């Protein structure tokens, strides 16, 4: 898609993934995603909140072949062959499960006008997922480049009007990062779908939105 040199002089190319990427890069993608999400190797993670892998090796193969929800890969161009260092998936929200409304056990009085969230049809929304960067190369702008490339693709290629991200509410530092990118937290919450895998009580999502 594009080649960028960020302020830390790390040359990065971001492009759409394809099924053929599974053989040379699938193992690295599996490692990067699970290391970024499920260990404390990076600047932010959720290993203290959620058990089990974030993605299976079989799921890596599946998402690389997904023609509805495209995946972007970030590579460093300083090695030959190029080395994958980051991932992002653009989920078409009309195909994504609806987790329903959040009712908090610690705050049963929580209310939100969900009609405001539906003011843009789900068919015109995308959700960013599988956002991960190799922990050894984080804090160099790669995550921002992936997000910006994903938003550009969603708007210009997919014709979408709104982007959303679901962030575990305990991950305050990650919500703040998305807000610096331009997402807005309107106070919307959604339940976490697999409570059996959670390590704390009342794990749920804060939903942030960005107009494209």
N, C-alpha and C positions, 0 to 999 in steps of 0.2 A: 504493500500500500504506500508506504512512505519511509524515507530514511531521515533520521534526525540525529544531530549531535547535541546532547544536552549541556547544561552549564558545567557539568563535571567532566566534560570531554569524553563521554562514553558513547561511541557510535552505536546507534540502535536502529534496526529496521523492524517495522511492524507490518505484518501482512496477514491476509486471511489464511486459515488452515485448510487443509484438504485431507482426504482419506489416506493419501500416500505418505503423509507426515507421521503416521503411526509407527511405521517400521524404524525410521531413523531417530525419532524424537519421543515416541510414546512413553518409554521408560523414564526419560528425563521429565516429561510433563507430569507423570504420576508422582515422581519424587518431589518436584517443585510445589505442586498444589498441596500435597499432604504435609510437607515440611512447613510451608507457609501458614497453613491453617491449624495444624494439629501438633506443632511443637513450639517451644519458646525460642526458636532460633532467630526469629525476625523481630522487628520493632513492635509488631502487634500480632496477636494470635488468639485462638479460642480453645486451646487445649485444656484450659481449666474449666471450660463450660460444656464442651461436647466431647463424647467418646467416639471411638471408631474413626476410620479413615474418612476424609472429605470426599474422596473419589476412589473407585476401584480401577484396577488396570483395564478391566473389560469396559468400564464406563469411559475411559479415555478413548479407546478405539471407537466407541459409539458416538461420542460428541464430535470427534474429528470428522466423522462421516455424516453428521447432521446437516441436512440441507435447509432446514427451517430456522434453526438457531445457530448462526455462524459463530465460529471461534476465531479470535485473533491471537497470533503468537508474536512475541517480541524476541528478537535475536540480537546478540552482540556480533558485530562485523569484524571484531579484532581477532577472531580465530578462524581457522580453515580446517574442517567445514564449520559453518556458522553454528553457534551454540544457542539453544533456546533458553531464555531466562525469564520469561513471563507469559501469562495466559489471561484471556478474558473471553467470556461467552456472552453473546447478545441474545437473550431469550425473548421471543415474540410472546407478549404477555397473554394473548388470547389462548395460547396453548399451554400456559403455565397453570399449575393447580391454584385454585382459590382457597386459601387457608381459613377463610371466614373472618369473623370479628374477634377482637381480643377482649377477654373479660379477665382482669387481673385478680388473682386470689389475695394479693396484698393490697389491692386498691380496687375493690368491686364497684366503686363509684365512678371509675374511669368511663368517660364517654367521648365519642368523636363522631362528627357528622360524615359518615362514609359516602354520602352522596357527593361530597366535594371531591373525593378520590375518584369517583366514577364520571366526573364531568368530561374527561377525555376518554373515549371508548377504549377498552382494552386492546382492540385491534389497531389502535394508533399509539400504543405504549410498548416500550421494551424495558426489560429488566437486565441490569448488568450482573453477571455472576461469574464464578470461577476466577475472580480477580486475584492473581497471585504473582509474586516476583521471587526469584531465587533469593533466600535470606542473605546470602553472601554478597548480593549486589543490590540490596535495598537502599532507600534514601538517596537515590541518584536520579530520580525523576522518571523512572521506567513505568511505575504504576500510573502516574499522571498521563504519560504518553499513550498508554494502552486505553485509558478511559477516554481521552480526547479523540483518539482514533475510532473507538467504538461509538461514541456519540455522533461523530461525523458520518460514519457508515450508516447508523440508524436513521439519521435525518436525510442524507442525500441518496442513499441506495434503497433503503427500506421504506422511506417516506413516513417515518414515525414523527409524532409531535411531542412526546413526553418520554423521559427516561426515569426509571425508579431503581432504587437499591434497597434491599432489606439488610439491616445491620442489627446484630444482637444488641439489645439495649445496654448490656453491661460494657460494651466496647465503645466507651465515650470518645477515646482518642481516634477511633476510626470514623465515627460520626463527624467529628470535627474536621477530619481530613476531607471527607466528601463535601462538607460545607465550604471548605476552602476552594474546592474544585468548582463549586457553584450550585450544588444540591441544597434544597431547603427542607428543613424538618418542620412539618406543620402540626406535629403531635400525633400523627397516625401510628397505630400499633397493630401488629398482626401476631397471632399465636405461632409458636414453633411447632411444626407438625409431628415431630418424633420425640415425645417427652421421655421415652425410655432411654434415649441416648444422652440425656442431659445430666450434668453433674451438680447443678444447683437448682434451687426452686425458682419457679416463675421465670424461666428463660423464654424470652419472646423477642420479636423484631420491632425496631423502629423503622418506619418507612420514610425515605427521603425522596424528593421529586425534583426534576429539572425540566423546564420547558425547552424544547429543541428549536 
